[in-house]
Amino acid sequence: MKIPYLDIESLITFELMQRSEEGIDISRYQSQWEKLRAVAGDQSFEEKFSLFEKLTGLPSPEKILREEPSALQNIKSRCPHPQKTLPELSLSPDEILDRITGGWFGRAAGCLLGKPVEKISRDGIRNILKANDRWPLSDYFTEHGLPEEILQKYSWNRHGGRDSLKENIICMPEDDDLNYTLLNLHIIETYGKNFTSANIAEAWLSMLPVLSTFTAERIAYSNSLAGMDPPSTARIRNPYREWIGAQISADLWGWISPGNPSQAAEFAWRDAHLSHCGNGIYGEMFYAAVIAAAFISDDPEELLEIGLCQIPARSRFALAMQEVKTISKVEKTYENILNHLYERVGGYYWVHSINNGALVAAALLLGAGDFEQSICNAVMGGWDTDCNGATVGSIVGTMIGASKLPPKWIDPLNNRIRSSVKGFDNQAIDEAALRTTQIIIR
């Protein structure tokens, strides 16, 4: 039985990619891999596994070790200093509830918007929308009016994509972008502010079906079953360690830390530490801090600056964020900014933390606090559309609150999330928001 993301072919292919991104010359290993791929069946399994072990055993370049650490104290030592001075939180309890409710609904709506076209390219998304005169994006996707040749050329996401079309929406379908948010709510309710990475691992194993996990999370799940503890669960045989999986888990840590981005980032580290390393960790820390700051600032540029205070200043993730900020001051159209991003970070895999993190930042800056424009920007940009729509929706929803979210985007959800997390299926969104508010940690 071939289990996706755990099979040896995927492990080698993506470990080669990871090591190359770290600046290692992989040409000799790439040649070995090409030869081994030509051997059919299980005849070359031992040789393939040996090649994978060699790749994972290669030492990382000194620059990577120095500028992109994974241990919390080392991360803090590489963050910008002094830290930015932040205003005090001045929201009433009712206003905080409205903001958190906005974050939950915004996350669900943004995810739902991007779900049908996950894995479809930026050009493909444009072609779909232009084919029935719906470009630029301003509503949930639909099949109505699409020519047959477009429907044949582009397939909706097989994980709930058809359920996410405008004519079929009855709730937020099951999705990992909401599963981890719900699971993290359970973590805080169960363990409180002193939760550990091991607590999270235990919750995954007991509450989350293994095939509801993907890439780095599936590796960490498998490593946990093998008896490993963090950080080994993230480091051992995990070519997906810098992908987007941790970044999609950031929200709950920001919501329970209103106005306290450093606390949100530390909570996010404990979570990301289970399954990711380096830039994969920074993505979750950065956006947890941004969401925490969205309670005290409605300026997207300032939010990004606050997020940058929580991650190593010379990391590739931070440099990509800085470049987004710089290019957005020069290029005033979103399309031109996207063109620049595709040139600058388009070489990363479509679910990597760096390219998607940068796209989210660009969508926020050009959306300027407008919920519809922001989530549509995120999805029109391509790459991991549902993850990016969800993160942007969460940030802007938290920034403006549920009372200011357009009903056009929220009403179709019918206040309901489907989930594969034990005990959370058919979760009422407003109830999840209320429970989140009741466990805010100051």
N, C-alpha and C positions, 0 to 999 in steps of 0.2 A: 504494500500500500504506500503510495506516494503522498506525503503530507506537505502541502505548500509551505514554503519558507523554512522547512526543516530538511528538505531533500538536499543531497550533496551538490547537485548541479547549481541550485540557487545559492547555497552557502559559498561556493567557490566564486561564482560570477560576481556576487555582490561584495565579497571580501576583496577581490581584485580591485573593484571600483573604489572601495573605502580606502585601501592602502594607497592607491594612486592619488586620491584626494588629499591624503596626508603628505604628499610630496615624495613618495617612495617610487623608485624606478621598478616597475613590475614587468618589464618587457620579457625577461627570461621566464617568469612564471606564466605569463600570458601564452607564450609559445608552448610550454608544457601542457597548459590547459587545452589549447587547440588540438594537440595531438591526442590527449586523453578523451576528449569529447568524440573523437572519431571511432572510439572503441565501443562496440554495442553492449548493452545489458550490464550485468553485474561483473563482467570479466575484469573491469578495471577499477572496481570500487575501492579496493585497498590502496591503489595508487592515487586515486582521487582524494581519498581521505588523508593520505600522507601529504599531498600537495596543500590541502586546506590547513593542516596542522603547521606546515612551514609558513604559510601566509600569516596565520594568526600569531605565530611566534616571532615575526619580524619586529625589531624594535622600532618604535615611532621616532621620527626625527626630533632633535633637541628642541627645535622651535615649537613643535606641537606640544611636547611635554611641558615646556615653559609657559606658553601663552594660552593653552587650552586644557587646564587641569580639570579633574572630575571630583576631587575631594573638596568638601565644602570650605574648609579653612583656606585651602589654596585658591579656590575661586574668589573668595573674599579678598585675598591679598592682591589679586589682579584686577579688582574692580576700580573704577575711577575714584580718586580721593582729592579733596574732601567730597562727601556726599552732598547732593542737592538738598537745600533746606525746604521743607514742605509746609504748607499751611495746615492748621488744625482742622480736623473733621468737624463740620458745623451742622450736620443733618440731624433732624429729629428721628425718633424711632420709626414713625410712619413713613418718612422720606427714605430711610434706609431700606425698609421693606419694599417700597416702590422701586428703588434702584435694583435690588436683588431680583425682584420679580421681573423687571425689565431685562436683566441679564439672562435669566432662565428662558424667558420667551424669545429674546433676541437670539440666543444660541440655537434654539430649536428651529426658528424660522430661517436663519442663515444656513443651517445644515440642510434643511429641507429644500431650500432653493438650489443648493449645489449638488444634491444627491443624484438626480437623474443623469448628470453629465460628468460625474467622476470618471476619470480615465480618458475622457474625450479631450482632444487638444484644444488649445485656444482658437486656432483657425476653425476647427470643427464646430465649436460652440457658436462662433460667429456665423458659420454657414447654416446651422440649424435655425438660428434666430432670424437670419435674413430671408430664409426660405418661406417663412409665413409672416414676413413684415413685422417682426417683433424685436429688431435690433435698433438701438441698444436695449439690453435687458432691463425690464421694468416690472416684471411679474413672474410668478411661478411658471415653469416650463409646461408646454402642452403639446400634444400630438395634433390637435385640431388645426387643419389647414396645411399640414406638412406634406409635401409631395412624396410619393412612394419611394422615389430614388433616394431621398434623404433618409427616410426610415430604414431603407436597406443598407445604406452606407454607414450610418451611425447607430450603435446599439445603446439603449439606456442601461445604466448601471444595473447589473443583475441582482445586487443586494438592495432591493426596495426601490429601485429607480422608477419603475412604472407606478408604484404606490405614491410616489412623490410628484407626479404630474398633476397639474391644476385640477383636471377633471376627476381625479381619483383620490385626492387628499381627504382623509377623515381624521387624521391625527399626525403626530410625529412618529414615523415608522421606527422600528428598532435600528440602532446605529451605534457603532463604537464611540462616536463623538459625544453621545449622551450617556452611554453605558458607564464610562469612567467618571463622569460628573456625578451620576447617581451613586456609584460605588464609593466615591470619595466622601459623599454625604454620610454614608454608612460608617466610614472609617472615623470621621470626627465624632459622630453620635456615639460610637462604641468605645473609642479609645481616648477621646479628648485631644488636647493640644500636644500631648506628649507621645502621640502615635509614632511608630517607627516604620522603616521600610519593611521590616519583617512582618509587622501587622498588615501592611498592604498586601504582601505576598500571600499571607494566610487568607485574606479576604478574596483575593483572586481565585485561589484554588477551591474555596468553599462556595463561592457565589457566582462565578463567571465560567461558562462552558469554554473549554479550550479552543474550540473552533470559532468562538466569537472574538478571539484575539487574533492579531495579525503581526507580521514582521517581528520587531524587537520584543513585543509583548509575548508572542508565542515562544520565542527563545527563552525569555525570562521565566515563563510558566514551566517550560520543559526543564530548565535548569533547577527551578525550585522543587519540582517533583523528584529530581535526582539528588536532592539533599543539599543543594548549594544555598548560601546566604548572600545577600547583597554585600559588596558590589560584584561578587563573582557571577551572580545571576545576569548581570549586564555585560560583563567583560568576556565571558567564556563562550567561544564559538558563536559570536553575535555580529554578523556583518551589517546589521541594520541599526547599530548602536547610535547613529547620529541622524536617524530619520525622524519623522514628525510625530511618532506615537506618543511621546511624553508631552509634547506641546499641546495636544488636544485635551490634556487632563488638567490644564492650568486653572480653570475658572473657579472652582470651589474654594481654592486657597486664597484667591483674590477677594471673593465675596465675603469670606469670614474674617478678612483683614482690612476692613474699609479704612482707607487713609494710611495704611501701614504696609507699604510695598516691600520693605525688607523682611517683615514677618512672612508675607505671602511667598516671597522668593525662597525663604528657608523651608517652608512647608513643601513647596514645589520640588525643591532639591530632594527631600526625603522620598517623594513619590518617584521622580525621574531616576533616582539612584538605583532603583530596582531593575530597570530595563535599559537604561541609556548611559552614554558617556559623552564627555566633551560638549560639542554643539547641540547634541540631542538633549542634554540636561539644560543648557542655556535657553533653549526655546521655551521650555516650560517655566523656568524661573523668570524670564523676561516678560512673558505675557501674564503670568500671575501677578507680577508687580504692576504691570499696566492696568490690569483690572482693578487691583486695590486702589490705584491712583485715580481711577475714573470716578470715584466718589468725591474727589476733591478738586478735579480739574476737568474742564470740558474742551481743552485745547489738545488735539491729537499730537501736535509736535511736542508739547510739553510731556504728554504721556510717554512718548517714545524716549525722551530724555530721561525720564524717571526709570523706565525699564532698563536703559543702558547702564544706570548706576549699579545694577544688581548682577552684571555679568562681566567677565574679563574683557577689558577694553581693547585688547589686541586679538581677540578671537575672530575667526572668520564670520561668525554670526554677528558680532558687534560691528565689524567693518562693513558688512552688507547693510546693516541698519543705518549706519552713518552715510553710506552711499545713497540710500533711498532719500534720506533727508536732504542731502546735497543736490541730487538731481531734480528733486521736486521743486527746488527754488529756481532752477534753470528751465526745465520743461514744464509747461503749464497744462498739457493735455495728458490724460491718463494713458492713452495709447502710446505716446512717445516715451513715457516713463516705463511702461511695460516692455517696449522694444529694448530699452536700455537694460532692464533687468534680465531679459532673455539673453542678451549678449554677455552680461556680467556673471550671472549665476545659473544660466540655462543648462550648463553641463551637469549639474546635480540631478539625481534621479527625481522623478516627478513627485515622490513623497518624502523628500529630504527636508530637514528642518530649516536649512539656510535659505533656499529659494522660496519656499512657502512662507517663511517668517518675513522675508523682505516684501513679498507680494501683499501680505496682510498689512504691513506698515504703509505701503503705497496706497492701498485701498482706503485706509483710515485717513491719510493726509488729504487725498483728493476728495474723499467723501465729506470732509469738514463738518462732521457731527450729524449729517443727514442720514438717517437709518437706511432708507431705501437705496440711496446712491452708494452708500458704503458697502452693503452686502452685495449689490449688483456689481460693483467694481471688483470685489473679491472673486466672484464666480466667473465673470467675463475674462479674468486673467488666466484661467486654466489651472494646470497642475492639480493640486488636491482640492478640488472645488468645494466639497462638502465640509472638509475640515476648515478651510479658510473662510467660507461663509459663516460657519459656526463661531469661529473666534472673533471675527469682525462684528457679527451680530451681538455677541456677548458683551464686547467692549462698549459699543455704542448704546446697547440696551441698558447697560449699567450706568453709562454717562447721562442718559436722558430720562430713564425710568419708564416703567410700564405704562404710566398714564399718558406718555407722549409717543408711544409706539403706534404706527398706523394700523388700524383695524384690518386693512387689506392683507397685511402679512400675518397677523396674529389670530384673527377669527378662524381661519381654516384649520388651525391646530386643534380646535375643540378642547383646549386645556388638557391634552393627554399625550403622554409619551409611552410608546411600546418599548420594552426592554428585555434583554436576555439575562439581566442580572436578577438573581433569585430575590423575590420579595418586592421587586420594583416594576413589574410589568403593569401597564395601564396606570402609570403614575400621573396624578393630577399635577400640572405644572405649578399652579399657585400654592398647592400644599408643599411641594418641594421647596419653593421659595420661602414659605413661612418657617419650615423646619430649618432651613439655612440661616435665617435671621435669628432663630432662637439659640444658635450655637456660635454666634459671632465671638471671636476671641480678641481681647484687647490687651 
